[in-house]
Amino acid sequence: MRPFLSHLMIFALLPLAAVTAAVWRADGTTDAFYLRFTTPKASSKIIGTSRAAQGIRPDVLDSTLNDAGWDVKTFNYAFAKGISNYGPAYLASVMRKLDRSRTDGIFVLAVDPWCLDMRHGDGDGTGWSEDDKPVASCIPVAARPNLEYLFTVYNNPILTILFPSEQQRSDMVLHENGWLEVRIDLSPRKVAWRTEEKLKEYRANAIGSSLSPFRMASLQAMIDSLAPYGTPMLVRLPVPAAMLAVEDGTMPHFDAVMERTARSQGIRYLNFTRLPDHWSYTDGNHLTANETGKVTTAIGEFLIQSRQEEGAP
């Protein structure tokens, strides 16, 4: 009987040991979001969707600002379109992730028509389209390991964490500072194909799309909530001319609205879309990893110049 019980215990413990190993193995290759819910709270943040997640590097922003005498350590808390659109869920998650012990933070809020567009039901009292997404459903934002995320949000069987595919390991790395580095084939043929597919997707999204007053109110609430803890700013990241044409056709007055919003909130707006083809892109929507440093440096220099114009030390 004892040998049987011993074997039974071993077989019972093996799955538990495997799950435990998977929980502790989870890292920046697990998926595009997990690591953001495991790192410490941050006093300076990058906020937005996947353009910001891939396009703005905290390490470069920190280096640019720290060289000018600032004391910042930035975290990229941007996710993806349809997940971190401006709304109550994202605002609540951003504030949970905020280190409130400081009041000199930097908050880069990336904006574009797709994170502020109207979706069915949004803001009408029936809920928001991202209410079942990670920023809403995962309450702990600084737990490691984050069991709630792994067992309620993670889309794959937990044991797959122990055996990530080679493609998963090579195509994407979510860094400890929240920057999502995407490493994919940048041959002209591949980029052209991805760009056309992305344009088809966004042209379909544009049908019936309009600027949402509810999401605009949420953007303003985000600015108001962060302002006591530092300096918010708005940034519109670059996109290729073809994508910009889709956006301008969908919301032709978008930049004017952002400029008015920035003025009314007493903050700055930096618009990169005036030189849409000055940059290189992976898919007609996201900057290549090589370009992210240049864009981020420009954001840092803009912040420094803005502070100098305001006469601040």
N, C-alpha and C positions, 0 to 999 in steps of 0.2 A: 504493500500500500504506500509506504513512504517513497519508494522510487517513482511511483505514479504521480504522487502529489508534487514531488520535486520537479518532474518533467512538466507537469501542468503549470507550476509556478513560473518556470522558465519561459514557457510559451506565452503565458499571460503577461510577463514582464517585457518580452521582446517588442511587442507593438508600442508599449508605453515608452520604452527606451528609444525606439525609432522616432516617435512623435516628439519626444523631448529633444532629440538631436536635431530634428528638422526645425523646431522652434528656435533653437540657438544658432542654427546655420543660416537662418534668413538674413539677407543682406541687400546690398544695392543691386544685385542681379535677380532678386526674387520677383519683383515687378516694378512698375514705374512709380509707385506711390509709397510702399511700405516704410521705407527708411525715414520718410518725412514725419511719420507718426511715432518715431522711436528716439529722436534726437532732442536735446534740451530746448527749452523755450528760448526764444530769440528776441532781442531788443530792436533789431533792424531786419526788415524783411522785403522780399520780392513777392509780389502778389499778382495773380493773373491766371491765364490758361497755358496751354502747351507751348505757345510761342515764347512766353516768358520762362517757362520751365526749362526749355532747351536754349533759349536765346540770351539769358542774362546770367552771368557767372558771379556768384558772391565773392570768390577769392579775388577776382580782378577788380570788382567794385571796392572791396576793402583795401586793396593795395593802392588804388588810385587815390582814395580819400585819406587813407592813413599817411601817405606820402605828403599830403597837404596839411598834416597836423590834426586830422580828425581821429577819433577813437571809435571805430565801428567794427562790428563783426556781424555780417549779414547772413541770413538764411533764405534760401529760395523755397517759398511755400506756395508756388504756383502748381497747378495740376493739369487740367485739360478742359476743352470746350465741353459743355454739358455736365461737367462735374464741379468746376470752380467758377462758374458764372457768378457775377455779382448778385447776391441774394442773402436772405437771412441765415441760411445754413453755413455759407462760406464765411460770412462776417463772424458768426459765433465761433467757428473753428479757428479763424485768424486770431481772435481775441483770446481763445484758450491757449494758443501757441505763443502768446506775447509775454515776454519778460517785462513786467511792469515796474521793475526796480529802477529803471532809467527813464529819463525824459529827453534824451538827445539822440533818439533812433532815426534811421532813414527808412522810409517806406516807399518803394517804387511800385506804383499801381499801374500795371499794363492794361491798356484798353484797346478794344477794336469792336467793330459792329457785332461780332458773334458772341461776345460775352455780355452784351447789353441788349440783345434782341428779344422780342416778344415771343414766348412759347405758350402753347395752349394751357390755360389754367393758371399761369404764373401770376401771383399777386391778387387773384380774385377771391381769395378766401378758401380755395379748395386745395391749396398746397403749391409746391414749386417742383419743376421737373427734376431737380437734383436732390430731392428729399430722401431718395433711397440710395444715394451715392456716398462714397467714403467720407466726404467732409461733413455729411449729416449723420451718417450711421456709426462712425467711429468717434466716440467721445474722448478717450485717452489720446493725447497727441505727443506725449513725451515719455512713453513707457517702453522699456527694452528688456526682454522681448515684449511686443505688444500682442498679447493673447487675444484681445478682442478683435483686432484687425485680422490676425491669422485665422481665427476660427469663425468669423462672421462676415468678413469682407473679402478676403483672399479668394480668388475665383477658381483655383485649382486644388486638387487633393493635396493635403498638407505634406504628404511624403514626397511629392514631386520636388520640394525644395532641396531634398538631399541629392537629387539627380537632375540638375538643370540641363537643358539641351545646350549643345555647343553654340547654336544660333543665339539662344537667350544670353549666354555668357559674352558673346562677341558683339552683339548688335546694340546693347544698351547697358549703361551703368549709371545708377543713381548714386551720386556722391554724398558723402556725409554732410555737406553744406547745402544739400537739396538740389544742386544742379543736375539735370538729366542730360547725360552725354549720349548721343546717338551716333553709332558707328556703322554706317551703311555704305554700300557701293555708290560712289559719286561719279561713275562713268556717265558721259553725256546721254547715252541711250537710256540708262536706268533713271536718271534724274528727269529726263523728258517724259518718260512713261509715268512716273509717280506724279509729276506736275499735272499732266492731263487728267489723271484719275482724281487728284485733289480738286482740280477746277470743276470737274463734273459734280463732285460732292457738294462743293460750295455754291455752285449755280443752282443746284436743287434746293439747298438750304435757303437761298435768297428768295425763293418764290413765296410771296406773302409775308416776308420778314419785315419788321419795322422796329424802330427804337422803342424800347419798353420804358414807360414812365416809372414802373415799379422797380426795374433794375437800376434805372438812373437814381431813384431814391435810395436804393441799397448802396450804390457807389458813393453817394454823398454821405450816407450813414457810416460807411467804411472810413472815409476821410475824417469825419467828425470824431469817430471813435479812436482813431490813431493819433490825431493831432496833439492831444495832451502828452503823448509819449515821444514826440519827435517831429520830423519834417516829412509829410507826405508829398509825393509828386506824381503826375500822370505821364505815362510814356506810351506812345504808339510805335510799336516796332516795325521795321521795314518788311515789305512783302514785294514780290515781283509785280511788274506793271499789269500783267493779266489778272492777278488776284486783286490788285488795287482797283482795277476797272469793275470787277464784280462788286466790291465793297462800296465803291462810289455810286454805282448804279442802284445799290440796295438802300444806302443811307447817304445821299449826296451832301448832306449838311453835317455829317458826323464831326468833322474837325471843328467846325464853328461851335457846335454844342460842347465839345470838350474844352475849347478855349474859354467859352462863357462859364463853364463849370469851374475851371481852374481859377478864373478871375473872382468868381463869387465866393470861392472857398479860400482865397488868398494863397494859392499854391501855384506851382509852375507846371507847364505842359510842354513836353518835348516830343515833336513829331518827326519821325524818321522817314515817313513815306514820301517826302518831297524828292528823294533820290532812290526810287524803288529798285532800279537795276544797278545800283552801285555795289550791291552785295551779292553773295552767292547763297543758294538755297538747296536743301536736300530734296524738296518735294513741292515747291511752289507755295509753301506756307511757313516752313521753318528754316531758320538760318543754319548754315553748316557750322560745325564745331569751331573751325578756324575763324569764322567771322564773329563768333560770340564775344571774343576778347575785345575786338575793335568796338563793337556796339556798346559793350559794358563800360569800356574806358570812356567813350563819349558821354555816357550817362553820368559817370563820376565827374568828368570835367564840367559838364553842364551844372551839376549841383554845386561845385566849387565856385564857378563863375556867378551863379545865382546868389550865393551867400556873399560874395564880394560886392555884387551890385547892391545888395541890401545893407552893406556896411557892417555886416556881422564879422566877428573875429574868426 
